[in-house]
Amino acid sequence: MAVYNSASVIRYARYYNNYIIDSNLFMKNTNTPPKLLDQVRDRIRVKHYSIRTETQYVQWIKRFILFHGKRHPQEMGAAEVEAFLTHLAVDGQVSASTQNQALSALLFLYKEVLAIDLPWLGNVVRAKQPKRLPVVLTRTEVREVLVRMNGVYGLMANMLYGTGMRLMECVRLRVKDVDFERGEILICDGKGGKDRVTMLPSSVVTGLQTHLEQRRTLFDDDKRIGKTNVFLPDALARKYPNAATEWCWQYIFPSGSYSVDPRSGAERRHHVDEKLLQRAMKKAVQAAGIAKPATPHTLRHSFATHLLEAGYDIRTVQELLGHSDVSTTMIYTHVLNKGGRGVLSPLDQL
């Protein structure tokens, strides 16, 4: 019979209790099975999906279950999935991309969480997305918008147009990602989990350096009260315990207040809310009198379009944008043709 001393028993008890709490698989005791949505969250985190994907997938699965009277997904099949998608399209009048997102969430539920390999999963038809040209501003329109944006949001808008970054890529920039000497910006963990390098426009260098000086002051203030801890992706926080409090890992564009991390529960200063930049951009577009539904992402479209107009190679533009397939970048080649494929209208020949 094995003999355990009191110290080993205490260590085991602590380990087991921490496992119960941290895994979030049990509610009150070990006999309580994990709830379905908790299983979904755990599986999403195992596969390293983003917090936004987690939020959307959980929301769609919850709506699917409520739509069918709280029936368990194991009791449902292709008919219920198609009925839900039809409801979204007919009654909800959602777009094709939204309908496909809901379908992706349900496929994830059945394949990854419930481990149900049903033949009908591969036969569910996705909504056909219409091919639309992106909204693009002219150089004059871009100038009119940017001159009406000041402060931090003006700096961010200039960087979006000057680098071709996505909105969240700009919002999540960290101090270490900017190399002033090489004139480069390293975009880490972009769409699809890919890293890439883009240029640092010389026209924003002075403004960005001034902003970083102010950001360093805020960092020093946070350091005095022990609030410099920031979110680190994957297991970097465990691999480098002190990295989360170092200057190089701080967000360049921080939030004005502290917030609670929805996954870890830690209170820390996160990056700025992207909605604030979207609102500032909308006000600038309206003030400029531009009759286009321009958003911060429109600056990325304009960046690519204007580079192609200037004669840059499409492969270069593809690399700067971070597209995995050149066919995605080719949507911007419509600017290379004037009017109807460069044809002179007969009206102009009269």
C-alpha positions in Angstrom: 0.0 0.0 0.0 1.4 3.4 -1.0 2.2 5.9 1.7 1.9 9.6 1.0 3.2 12.4 3.2 1.2 15.4 4.0 3.2 17.7 1.7 2.6 15.5 -1.4 -1.1 15.3 -0.6 -1.4 19.1 -0.3 0.5 19.6 -3.6 -1.8 17.1 -5.4 -4.9 18.7 -4.0 -3.8 22.2 -5.1 -3.0 20.8 -8.6 -6.3 19.1 -8.9 -8.3 22.1 -7.7 -6.5 24.4 -10.1 -7.2 21.9 -12.9 -10.9 21.9 -12.1 -11.1 25.7 -12.1 -8.9 26.5 -15.0 -10.2 23.9 -17.4 -13.8 25.2 -17.0 -15.1 21.8 -17.7 -16.9 21.3 -14.4 -19.4 23.4 -12.7 -20.0 22.2 -9.1 -18.5 18.7 -9.0 -16.7 16.2 -11.2 -19.8 14.3 -12.1 -21.3 17.4 -13.8 -20.7 17.1 -17.6 -19.5 20.2 -19.4 -22.1 22.4 -21.0 -22.3 22.4 -24.8 -21.3 26.0 -25.3 -18.4 25.5 -22.9 -17.3 22.6 -25.1 -17.5 24.8 -28.1 -15.3 27.5 -26.4 -12.7 25.0 -25.3 -12.5 23.4 -28.8 -12.1 26.8 -30.4 -9.3 27.8 -28.0 -7.5 24.4 -28.6 -7.5 25.3 -32.4 -6.3 28.8 -31.6 -9.2 30.6 -33.2 -9.5 34.3 -32.5 -11.8 35.7 -29.8 -14.0 37.2 -32.5 -14.5 33.9 -34.1 -15.3 32.4 -30.7 -17.9 35.0 -30.0 -19.6 34.7 -33.4 -19.6 30.9 -33.4 -21.1 30.6 -29.9 -23.7 33.2 -30.9 -24.8 31.3 -34.0 -24.9 27.9 -32.2 -27.0 29.4 -29.5 -29.4 30.9 -32.0 -29.6 27.6 -33.9 -30.6 25.8 -30.7 -33.1 28.4 -29.6 -34.7 28.5 -33.1 -35.5 24.7 -32.8 -37.0 25.0 -29.3 -33.8 24.2 -27.4 -33.4 20.8 -28.9 -29.9 19.2 -28.6 -28.0 19.4 -31.9 -27.4 15.6 -31.7 -31.1 15.2 -32.2 -31.1 17.3 -35.4 -29.7 17.0 -38.9 -29.6 18.4 -42.4 -33.3 19.4 -42.4 -32.9 21.5 -39.2 -29.7 23.2 -40.4 -31.2 24.1 -43.8 -34.4 25.4 -42.1 -32.3 27.7 -39.9 -30.3 29.0 -42.8 -33.5 29.5 -44.8 -34.9 31.5 -41.9 -31.8 33.7 -41.8 -32.0 34.4 -45.6 -35.8 34.8 -45.9 -36.9 36.3 -42.6 -33.7 37.8 -41.4 -32.6 38.9 -44.9 -29.0 38.5 -44.0 -26.2 38.7 -46.5 -24.6 35.7 -48.2 -21.4 36.1 -46.1 -23.4 36.2 -42.8 -25.4 33.1 -43.9 -22.1 31.3 -44.7 -20.7 32.3 -41.3 -23.6 30.7 -39.5 -23.1 27.5 -41.6 -19.4 27.5 -40.7 -20.3 27.7 -37.0 -22.7 24.8 -37.3 -20.3 22.6 -39.2 -17.7 23.3 -36.5 -20.2 22.2 -33.9 -20.9 18.9 -35.5 -17.4 18.0 -36.8 -15.1 19.4 -34.1 -17.2 19.4 -30.9 -19.8 16.6 -31.3 -17.5 14.6 -33.5 -20.4 13.6 -35.7 -19.4 12.6 -39.2 -22.7 12.8 -41.0 -22.8 12.5 -44.8 -25.1 15.5 -45.2 -22.5 17.8 -43.7 -20.6 18.0 -47.0 -23.8 18.4 -49.0 -25.1 21.6 -47.3 -25.0 24.3 -50.0 -23.3 27.6 -49.1 -24.9 30.8 -50.2 -23.3 32.2 -53.4 -21.6 35.5 -52.6 -22.0 38.2 -55.3 -18.8 39.6 -56.7 -18.7 43.3 -55.9 -16.1 46.0 -56.6 -14.6 47.6 -53.4 -15.4 51.2 -52.5 -12.3 53.2 -53.5 -11.6 56.9 -52.8 -9.7 59.0 -55.2 -6.4 60.7 -54.1 -8.2 64.0 -53.7 -10.9 62.4 -51.6 -8.4 60.6 -49.4 -6.6 63.9 -48.8 -9.9 65.6 -47.9 -10.7 62.9 -45.4 -7.3 62.8 -43.8 -7.0 66.5 -43.3 -10.2 66.4 -41.3 -8.9 63.7 -38.9 -6.7 64.9 -36.0 -4.8 63.3 -33.1 -4.5 59.6 -32.6 -7.3 58.8 -35.1 -5.7 61.0 -37.7 -2.4 59.2 -37.2 -4.1 55.8 -37.5 -6.0 56.8 -40.6 -2.7 58.0 -42.3 -1.1 54.7 -41.4 -4.0 52.7 -42.8 -3.8 54.4 -46.1 0.0 54.6 -46.1 0.6 50.9 -45.4 -2.4 49.0 -46.6 -3.0 47.5 -43.2 -6.3 46.1 -42.1 -8.1 48.0 -39.3 -7.4 45.4 -36.6 -3.8 45.0 -37.7 -3.3 48.7 -37.1 -5.2 48.7 -33.8 -3.1 45.7 -32.5 0.3 47.1 -33.4 2.9 46.9 -30.7 6.0 49.0 -30.0 8.4 46.2 -31.2 6.6 46.0 -34.6 7.9 49.4 -35.9 11.4 49.7 -37.2 12.2 53.3 -37.8 15.8 52.7 -39.1 14.7 50.2 -41.8 11.4 52.1 -42.5 9.3 48.9 -42.0 6.3 47.7 -40.0 6.1 44.1 -39.0 2.4 42.9 -39.0 2.2 39.9 -36.7 -0.5 37.3 -36.7 -2.5 39.0 -39.5 -5.5 37.4 -41.2 -5.0 33.7 -41.4 -2.3 33.8 -38.7 0.3 35.1 -41.1 3.1 37.6 -40.6 4.2 40.1 -43.2 6.3 43.3 -43.6 5.0 46.5 -45.1 6.6 50.0 -45.5 6.6 52.7 -42.9 5.6 55.9 -44.7 8.2 58.7 -44.0 5.3 61.2 -43.7 4.1 59.6 -40.5 7.5 59.0 -38.8 7.5 62.3 -36.9 3.9 62.0 -35.8 4.4 58.4 -34.7 7.6 59.2 -32.8 5.8 62.0 -30.9 2.9 59.6 -30.2 5.3 57.0 -28.8 6.8 59.5 -26.5 3.4 60.2 -25.0 2.7 56.5 -25.0 5.9 56.0 -22.9 4.7 58.5 -20.4 1.4 56.5 -20.0 3.4 53.3 -19.7 5.5 54.8 -16.9 2.3 55.9 -15.1 0.9 52.4 -15.4 4.2 50.9 -14.2 4.0 52.9 -10.9 0.7 51.3 -10.1 1.6 47.8 -11.4 -0.7 47.9 -14.4 1.7 47.4 -17.4 0.6 43.8 -18.0 -0.7 43.3 -21.6 -2.1 40.3 -23.4 0.4 38.0 -25.1 -0.7 35.5 -27.7 -0.4 31.7 -27.4 1.9 30.6 -24.5 4.3 33.6 -24.6 3.2 34.7 -21.2 4.4 31.4 -19.7 7.5 31.1 -21.8 8.6 34.7 -21.1 7.0 35.6 -17.7 8.3 39.2 -17.8 7.5 40.0 -21.4 3.9 41.1 -20.6 5.2 44.1 -18.6 8.0 45.2 -20.9 7.8 48.3 -23.1 8.4 46.6 -26.4 5.2 44.5 -26.0 2.9 47.4 -25.3 0.2 48.4 -27.7 1.0 51.5 -29.7 -2.6 52.7 -29.6 -3.8 51.8 -26.1 -7.3 52.1 -24.6 -7.9 55.1 -22.4 -9.0 52.8 -19.5 -8.6 49.3 -18.1 -10.8 46.4 -19.1 -11.3 42.8 -18.1 -10.0 40.1 -20.5 -13.0 37.9 -21.4 -10.8 34.7 -21.4 -8.4 35.1 -18.5 -10.4 37.5 -16.4 -7.3 39.7 -15.9 -7.8 43.5 -15.7 -5.4 45.3 -18.0 -5.0 48.1 -20.5 -6.1 46.7 -23.9 -5.7 48.3 -27.3 -8.0 51.1 -28.4 -11.5 50.2 -29.5 -11.7 50.1 -33.3 -15.2 51.5 -33.2 -13.8 54.9 -32.2 -11.7 55.1 -35.3 -14.6 54.0 -37.4 -16.7 56.8 -36.0 -14.0 59.4 -36.5 -13.6 58.3 -40.1 -17.4 58.5 -40.7 -17.5 62.1 -39.4 -14.6 63.0 -41.6 -16.2 61.5 -44.7 -19.4 63.4 -44.0 -17.6 66.7 -43.3 -15.8 66.3 -46.6 -19.1 65.9 -48.5 -18.1 62.5 -50.0 -21.1 60.5 -51.2 -19.4 57.1 -50.7 -19.9 54.6 -47.9 -16.2 54.9 -46.9 -14.9 53.2 -43.8 -11.3 52.7 -42.5 -11.1 49.5 -44.6 -11.7 51.7 -47.7 -8.3 53.2 -47.1 -6.8 49.8 -47.6 -8.7 49.4 -50.9 -7.5 52.9 -51.9 -3.9 52.0 -51.0 -3.9 49.0 -53.4 -5.8 50.8 -56.1 -3.5 53.8 -56.1 -0.3 51.6 -56.2 -1.6 49.7 -59.3 -2.5 53.1 -60.9 1.1 54.2 -60.2 2.4 51.1 -62.2 3.5 48.9 -59.3 3.6 45.1 -60.0 0.5 43.2 -58.8 2.7 40.7 -57.1 4.3 43.4 -55.0 0.8 44.7 -54.1 -0.2 41.2 -53.2 2.7 40.8 -50.8 2.0 44.2 -49.1 -1.6 43.4 -48.6 -0.9 39.9 -47.3 -3.1 38.0 -49.9 -2.3 34.3 -50.2 -3.7 34.2 -53.7 -3.1 36.8 -56.4 -6.7 36.4 -57.6 -7.8 38.2 -54.5 -5.6 41.1 -55.4 -6.8 41.2 -59.0 -10.1 42.7 -57.9 -8.2 46.0 -57.8 -7.2 45.7 -61.5 -10.5 47.3 -62.5 -8.8 50.6 -62.1 -6.4 49.8 -65.0 -9.3 50.2 -67.4 -11.1 53.5 -67.9 -14.9 53.3 -68.4 -16.0 50.2 -70.3 -12.7 48.5 -70.6 -11.0 51.6 -72.0 -13.4 51.9 -74.9 -14.2 55.5 -76.0 -17.9 56.1 -75.8 -19.6 56.9 -79.2 -21.3 59.9 -77.5 -17.8 61.5 -76.9 -17.1 61.1 -80.7 -20.0 63.1 -81.9 
